[in-house]
């Protein structure tokens, strides 16, 4: 049984265009290779952060709506943590 999730991650604002596309593609591919299904990806672009994170005042926001097994979320968040260009992330389970 797949649950619905929403994940927002903030990427280093100095990441160049092609590298940014690669990061978004990396996470979407990770979700799909683990049996999940990405329903929507929205790139919100550069936004001012509420407080500095790793000395950055801005971040590139990406929102992903997807379905996945509950066990997969810990793996997704592990990959967020080891990806140097990801400043912050949050994943929440959506109610049906």
Secondary structure as GFF3:
##gff-version 3
##sequence-region A 1 96
A	DSSP	beta_strand	3	12	.	.	.	ID=ss1
A	DSSP	alpha_helix	17	33	.	.	.	ID=ss2
A	DSSP	beta_strand	37	53	.	.	.	ID=ss3
A	DSSP	beta_strand	56	68	.	.	.	ID=ss4
A	DSSP	alpha_helix	72	82	.	.	.	ID=ss5
A	DSSP	beta_strand	86	93	.	.	.	ID=ss6
###
